[in-house]
Amino acid sequence: MKSPRRTFLRLAMGAAALSAVPRIARAQAYPSRPVRIIVGFPPGGATDIQARLMGQWLSDRLGQPFIVENRAGASGNIGTEAVAKAPADGYTLLQIVTPHAINAALYTNLSFDFIRDIAPVICAARLAYVVVVNPSVSATTIPEFIAYAKANPGKINYGSAGQGTPQNIACELFKMMTGLNLVHVPYKGGAPAVADLIAGHVQVIFAPVSESIQQIKAGKLRALAVTTAARLNVLPDVPTMADFVPGYEASGFAGIGVPRNTPAEIITMLNKELNAGLADSKVRARIVDLGGTVLGGSPAEFGAIISEATEKWAKVIKFAGIKAD
């Protein structure tokens, strides 16, 4: 006679195998129709470009269109809300970027909880900002700029893409760590801020590399430092901020998420395919051109990056008293 324990184990294993069948079939059938990638920002920027890069890779690998849909507004919150409320079936993805970690502390009346309602899939890249000044500014290094700003308290203007944007937060972290008195001049986007920096209306910007590298190479702007922990391949002669302000780091990130409760097997498939894309030399080169450092990895690793950034930027927002527009 078979023992009850052995019979129980046999039945349990059989039940587990049967329950796995629908999950396996669902994963094998996915995707069977077009998939949307929601980008909460306008087309043409680094966020949009990276989403299209990942979307094209997935389209080629999985045989269905992965279509970028721009839903700009409220620092990405409009797009995030759309994804948080979408069916958890793998057919609506979200391009996750730094503002999503910032918004948790910046906005108090959101209809969603980002960490609770969006499941991470993969962090594609770390993104750098570069501290750029108008060539008329006498400082050629960060120590010289700090001395220049201390000699002119409240007279140095820094531009950003708007209140609560990564450029704003990155500079406020710099102020917090150095005790400088710089005046914030918010713009409605990064391009007009850079244009006014070139024109000399503001003196410094913590700008995305993609928005400033051509002006740096043309000599219209002077790069003082990058905000990542390591130097960038595209700006190899530009030191890091941490070389002069120990402990400073203000990199952004870009990746993919899905609505919570999306089947684990679909998240696993997307993660696997996107990791393969990030190993492709052409994809990697494009990310580097945008000022990024290719990451990849697991959903859990991306979740840790988001949680760390959310906590870090909440402290800066509180210190600086930043309010959403």
C-alpha positions as CSV (number, residue, x, y, z in Angstrom):
1,M,0.0,0.0,0.0
2,K,1.3,3.5,-0.9
3,S,1.8,5.7,2.1
4,P,-0.5,8.7,2.5
5,R,2.4,11.1,2.4
6,R,3.7,9.7,-0.9
7,T,0.1,9.8,-2.4
8,F,-0.2,13.4,-1.2
9,L,3.1,14.5,-2.8
10,R,2.2,12.7,-6.1
11,L,-1.2,14.5,-6.2
12,A,0.3,17.9,-5.3
13,M,2.9,17.6,-8.0
14,G,0.3,16.6,-10.5
15,A,-1.9,19.6,-9.5
16,A,1.1,21.9,-9.8
17,A,1.9,20.6,-13.2
18,L,-1.7,21.1,-14.3
19,S,-1.9,24.6,-12.9
20,A,1.2,25.5,-14.8
21,V,-0.3,24.5,-18.1
22,P,-2.5,27.6,-18.6
23,R,0.4,29.9,-17.5
24,I,2.8,28.3,-20.0
25,A,0.1,28.4,-22.8
26,R,-0.5,32.1,-22.0
27,A,3.2,33.0,-22.2
28,Q,3.6,31.1,-25.5
29,A,0.6,32.9,-27.0
30,Y,1.9,36.4,-25.9
31,P,1.9,38.7,-27.7
32,S,-1.0,37.9,-30.1
33,R,-1.8,41.5,-30.9
34,P,-0.1,45.0,-30.8
35,V,1.3,46.2,-27.5
36,R,1.4,49.8,-26.4
37,I,4.4,51.5,-24.7
38,I,3.1,54.6,-22.9
39,V,5.5,57.4,-22.7
40,G,4.4,60.2,-20.4
41,F,6.5,62.9,-22.2
42,P,6.5,64.5,-25.7
43,P,8.0,62.8,-28.7
44,G,11.6,63.5,-29.7
45,G,13.3,63.5,-26.3
46,A,15.7,60.9,-24.8
47,T,12.8,59.2,-23.0
48,D,10.8,58.8,-26.2
49,I,13.9,57.7,-28.2
50,Q,14.7,55.0,-25.7
51,A,11.2,53.7,-25.6
52,R,11.1,53.5,-29.4
53,L,14.5,51.7,-29.4
54,M,13.2,49.1,-27.0
55,G,9.9,48.9,-28.8
56,Q,11.5,48.2,-32.2
57,W,13.7,45.4,-30.6
58,L,10.6,43.8,-29.1
59,S,8.7,44.1,-32.3
60,D,11.4,42.4,-34.3
61,R,11.8,39.6,-31.7
62,L,8.2,38.9,-30.8
63,G,6.5,39.4,-34.1
64,Q,3.9,42.0,-33.0
65,P,4.1,45.8,-33.2
66,F,5.2,47.5,-29.9
67,I,3.8,51.0,-30.5
68,V,4.9,54.0,-28.6
69,E,2.0,56.2,-27.4
70,N,2.9,59.6,-26.0
71,R,0.7,60.8,-23.2
72,A,2.5,63.9,-22.1
73,G,1.6,66.0,-19.1
74,A,2.0,66.5,-15.3
75,S,5.6,65.3,-15.3
76,G,4.6,61.8,-16.6
77,N,1.7,61.3,-14.3
78,I,-1.0,61.3,-17.0
79,G,0.7,58.4,-18.8
80,T,1.4,56.6,-15.5
81,E,-2.3,56.8,-14.5
82,A,-3.3,55.3,-17.8
83,V,-1.0,52.3,-17.3
84,A,-1.9,51.9,-13.6
85,K,-5.6,51.6,-14.7
86,A,-4.9,49.4,-17.8
87,P,-5.7,45.6,-17.8
88,A,-2.8,43.6,-16.4
89,D,-2.4,41.5,-19.5
90,G,1.0,42.6,-20.9
91,Y,-0.5,44.7,-23.7
92,T,0.2,48.1,-22.0
93,L,3.8,48.9,-20.9
94,L,5.2,52.0,-19.3
95,Q,8.5,53.8,-20.1
96,I,9.7,54.4,-16.5
97,V,12.1,57.3,-16.0
98,T,13.5,59.4,-13.1
99,P,10.4,61.7,-12.7
100,H,8.4,58.7,-11.6
101,A,10.6,58.4,-8.5
102,I,10.4,62.2,-8.0
103,N,6.7,62.5,-8.3
104,A,5.9,60.4,-5.3
105,A,7.1,63.2,-3.0
106,L,6.2,66.1,-5.3
107,Y,2.5,65.4,-5.8
108,T,0.2,64.7,-2.9
109,N,-3.1,63.9,-4.7
110,L,-2.2,61.2,-7.2
111,S,-4.8,58.6,-8.0
112,F,-2.1,55.9,-8.0
113,D,0.8,54.7,-5.9
114,F,3.6,54.2,-8.3
115,I,5.6,51.6,-6.4
116,R,2.4,49.7,-5.6
117,D,0.6,49.9,-8.9
118,I,3.5,49.6,-11.4
119,A,5.6,46.4,-11.6
120,P,9.2,46.8,-12.8
121,V,10.4,44.8,-15.8
122,I,13.9,46.0,-16.5
123,C,16.1,49.0,-16.0
124,A,17.6,49.6,-19.4
125,A,20.1,52.4,-18.6
126,R,21.5,54.9,-16.1
127,L,21.3,58.4,-17.5
128,A,23.7,61.2,-16.9
129,Y,23.3,64.9,-16.6
130,V,26.2,67.3,-17.3
131,V,26.8,70.6,-15.5
132,V,27.2,73.1,-18.3
133,V,27.8,76.9,-18.1
134,N,27.8,79.7,-20.6
135,P,31.4,80.3,-21.8
136,S,31.2,83.9,-20.4
137,V,31.3,82.4,-16.9
138,S,34.8,82.5,-15.7
139,A,34.8,79.1,-13.9
140,T,36.3,76.2,-15.8
141,T,36.1,73.6,-13.0
142,I,33.6,72.8,-10.3
143,P,35.9,74.2,-7.5
144,E,36.2,77.4,-9.5
145,F,32.4,77.5,-10.0
146,I,31.8,76.9,-6.3
147,A,34.2,79.8,-5.4
148,Y,32.5,82.0,-8.1
149,A,29.0,81.2,-6.7
150,K,30.1,81.8,-3.1
151,A,31.5,85.2,-4.1
152,N,28.1,86.1,-5.8
153,P,25.4,84.7,-3.5
154,G,21.9,84.9,-5.0
155,K,23.2,86.3,-8.2
156,I,23.8,83.1,-10.2
157,N,20.8,81.7,-12.0
158,Y,20.4,78.1,-12.9
159,G,17.9,76.9,-15.5
160,S,15.9,73.7,-15.6
161,A,13.1,72.0,-17.6
162,G,10.7,73.0,-14.8
163,Q,9.9,72.8,-11.2
164,G,10.4,69.3,-9.8
165,T,12.2,68.0,-12.9
166,P,15.4,66.0,-12.6
167,Q,17.5,69.0,-13.6
168,N,15.9,71.0,-10.8
169,I,16.4,68.2,-8.3
170,A,20.0,67.5,-9.3
171,C,21.0,71.1,-8.8
172,E,19.2,71.3,-5.5
173,L,21.2,68.3,-4.3
174,F,24.3,70.2,-5.4
175,K,23.1,73.3,-3.4
176,M,22.3,71.1,-0.4
177,M,25.8,69.5,-0.4
178,T,27.7,72.7,-1.0
179,G,25.6,75.4,0.8
180,L,25.5,77.5,-2.4
181,N,22.8,80.2,-3.0
182,L,21.7,79.7,-6.6
183,V,18.5,81.0,-8.0
184,H,16.2,78.6,-9.9
185,V,14.7,79.7,-13.2
186,P,12.2,77.1,-14.4
187,Y,11.4,76.7,-18.1
188,K,8.7,74.7,-19.9
189,G,11.1,72.1,-21.2
190,G,14.8,71.5,-21.5
191,A,15.3,73.0,-25.0
192,P,14.3,76.6,-24.1
193,A,16.4,76.4,-20.9
194,V,19.5,75.4,-23.0
195,A,18.7,78.1,-25.5
196,D,18.7,80.7,-22.7
197,L,21.9,79.4,-21.3
198,I,23.6,79.8,-24.7
199,A,22.1,83.3,-24.8
200,G,23.5,84.1,-21.3
201,H,20.2,84.6,-19.6
202,V,21.1,81.9,-17.0
203,Q,24.6,80.8,-16.0
204,V,24.4,77.1,-15.4
205,I,22.2,74.0,-16.1
206,F,22.4,70.4,-15.0
207,A,21.4,69.3,-18.5
208,P,20.7,65.8,-19.9
209,V,23.6,64.8,-22.1
210,S,21.3,64.3,-25.1
211,E,20.2,68.0,-24.9
212,S,23.7,69.5,-24.5
213,I,26.4,67.4,-26.1
214,Q,26.2,69.0,-29.5
215,Q,26.5,72.5,-27.9
216,I,29.4,71.3,-25.8
217,K,31.2,69.9,-28.9
218,A,30.5,73.1,-30.8
219,G,32.0,75.3,-28.0
220,K,28.7,77.0,-27.3
221,L,28.6,75.5,-23.7
222,R,31.4,74.5,-21.3
223,A,31.1,71.2,-19.5
224,L,32.3,71.3,-15.9
225,A,31.3,67.8,-14.6
226,V,29.0,64.8,-15.2
227,T,26.6,63.7,-12.4
228,T,27.2,60.0,-12.6
229,A,29.6,58.0,-10.4
230,A,31.9,57.3,-13.4
231,R,33.0,59.3,-16.4
232,L,31.1,58.9,-19.7
233,N,32.5,57.5,-22.9
234,V,30.9,60.3,-24.9
235,L,32.6,62.9,-22.7
236,P,35.7,61.2,-21.5
237,D,37.6,64.4,-20.5
238,V,34.8,65.7,-18.3
239,P,35.3,64.7,-14.6
240,T,32.5,63.6,-12.3
241,M,30.9,65.9,-9.7
242,A,32.0,63.4,-7.0
243,D,35.6,64.2,-7.8
244,F,35.0,67.6,-6.2
245,V,31.9,67.1,-4.1
246,P,32.4,63.7,-2.4
247,G,29.3,61.5,-2.4
248,Y,27.4,63.5,-5.0
249,E,25.5,61.3,-7.5
250,A,22.4,62.3,-9.5
251,S,22.0,59.9,-12.3
252,G,18.6,59.2,-13.8
253,F,17.3,55.9,-15.2
254,A,15.1,54.6,-18.0
255,G,13.3,51.2,-18.1
256,I,10.1,49.4,-18.6
257,G,7.2,48.6,-16.3
258,V,3.7,47.1,-16.5
259,P,0.5,47.3,-14.4
260,R,0.7,45.3,-11.1
261,N,-0.7,41.8,-11.3
262,T,0.6,41.3,-14.8
263,P,1.4,37.6,-15.1
264,A,4.9,36.7,-13.9
265,E,5.6,34.7,-17.0
266,I,4.9,37.7,-19.2
267,I,7.2,39.9,-17.1
268,T,9.9,37.2,-17.3
269,M,9.5,37.0,-21.1
270,L,9.8,40.8,-21.6
271,N,12.8,40.9,-19.2
272,K,14.6,38.1,-21.1
273,E,14.0,39.7,-24.5
274,L,15.0,43.2,-23.3
275,N,18.1,41.9,-21.7
276,A,19.0,40.3,-25.1
277,G,18.4,43.7,-26.7
278,L,20.7,45.4,-24.2
279,A,23.4,43.0,-25.2
280,D,23.1,44.0,-28.8
281,S,26.0,46.2,-29.9
282,K,23.8,48.6,-32.0
283,V,21.3,49.1,-29.2
284,R,24.1,49.6,-26.7
285,A,25.8,52.2,-28.9
286,R,22.6,54.2,-29.3
287,I,22.0,54.3,-25.5
288,V,25.6,55.4,-25.0
289,D,25.1,58.2,-27.6
290,L,22.2,59.4,-25.5
291,G,24.5,59.7,-22.5
292,G,23.4,56.4,-20.9
293,T,25.2,53.5,-19.3
294,V,23.6,50.2,-20.2
295,L,22.3,48.2,-17.2
296,G,19.8,45.4,-17.7
297,G,19.2,42.9,-15.0
298,S,16.2,41.5,-13.1
299,P,12.8,43.1,-12.3
300,A,13.8,43.0,-8.6
301,E,17.0,44.9,-9.3
302,F,15.0,47.6,-11.1
303,G,12.6,47.7,-8.2
304,A,15.5,48.4,-5.8
305,I,16.7,51.2,-8.1
306,I,13.2,52.8,-8.1
307,S,12.8,52.5,-4.3
308,E,16.3,54.0,-3.6
309,A,15.7,56.9,-5.9
310,T,12.2,57.6,-4.5
311,E,13.7,57.8,-1.0
312,K,16.7,59.9,-2.1
313,W,14.8,62.5,-4.0
314,A,12.1,62.9,-1.3
315,K,14.8,64.1,1.0
316,V,16.0,66.7,-1.5
317,I,12.5,67.9,-2.3
318,K,11.8,68.3,1.5
319,F,15.1,70.2,2.0
320,A,14.5,72.5,-0.9
321,G,10.8,73.0,-0.3
322,I,10.0,72.2,-3.9
323,K,6.3,72.3,-4.8
324,A,4.7,71.0,-8.0
325,D,3.6,73.7,-10.5
